[in-house]
Amino acid sequence: MPEFVVPDADPMDELRRWISEAAEAGVSNPAAMVLATVSPAGTPSARALMAGTRDQDSLTFFTHYESPKGRDIDENPTVEGVFLWTLLERQVRVNGTVVRVTAEESDAYWASRPRTVQLAIAATRQSLIVADHASLTKRKAELEARIGDGEVKRPESYGGYRLTPQSIEFWQGRPDDRLHLRALYRREADGNWSFGLMAP
């Protein structure tokens, strides 16, 4: 099991290291993160998605702005993300606020996606109830027939979010003695991180 090394200053560097070590250990989709949001009525909702650590200070993910998670974020941009790698007895909790990325950033990500993925996203509206799966296949085929070999344009309702952490908790399981290691980082008003260990 990889060693838990407490980072000197920036927990985002440690998060990137943990994701990399999960990949090296053979974890499927090591960048998968469960994102929890809260609706205006106070109902929590959680779902798994892929998160990126493309810059030093934040995480990014892409989705439909009009999806349930998008509507939740519009009303309450405070969210929590959880990475879980059971193979390594590790978990990371990331709490913070979310804003949309620029259209240029969303366009760049869209251009990196396979055409078949672009077609599926552009042809459907995430989370809407549908009659059956065949209707989704039909909508995708109709869109592909309509545009031919032309560009699949990014829907305005699809794009990225940037999650800026206000706290990050690292958890390293110790199954032998149950004295699990927990390290909590909090971002202070000056932008620096404070650090403390927590009881398991």
Beta strands, then each sheet from edge to edge (+ up, - down):
strand 1: 32-38
strand 2: 44-50
strand 3: 59-64
strand 4: 78-85
strand 5: 90-100
strand 6: 158-172
strand 7: 181-187
strand 8: 193-198
sheet 1: 2+ 1- 4+ 5- 6+ 3-
sheet 2: 2+ 1- 4+ 5- 6+ 7- 8+
end
